[in-house]
Amino acid sequence: MAAAVGDAHPLIKKHAHYVCRKNGGQGAFREFVEYIIAAQKKWDTITSRFKFIFDRKI
């Protein structure tokens, strides 16, 4: 699957399967990875492994 950052050249965007809302260097890679994980319906499985981090009391 081809992806392009939000501020990519229009020709690159034209050939991408997914165009990020975020620009390069502003979280586009993370956005794309989260898109793939959600599309594979693995979001809950993956994030549940890190639940202990969010539940900690500091």
C-alpha positions, 0 to 999 in steps of 0.5 A: 500500500502506497501512502503520501504525507499531506504536503507531498507533491501532487503527483505523489498524492495522485498515486498513493492509496492513502494520503495523510492529513498530517504533513511530513515531520508532523506525525504522518507516519504515525497516522498511517501506521494507526490507519493500517492497524485499525483497518486490520482490526488489531487496534484493541489487541495492540493497545491492550498490551500497553494498558498498564502504562495508562492505568498507573498512578504516579 
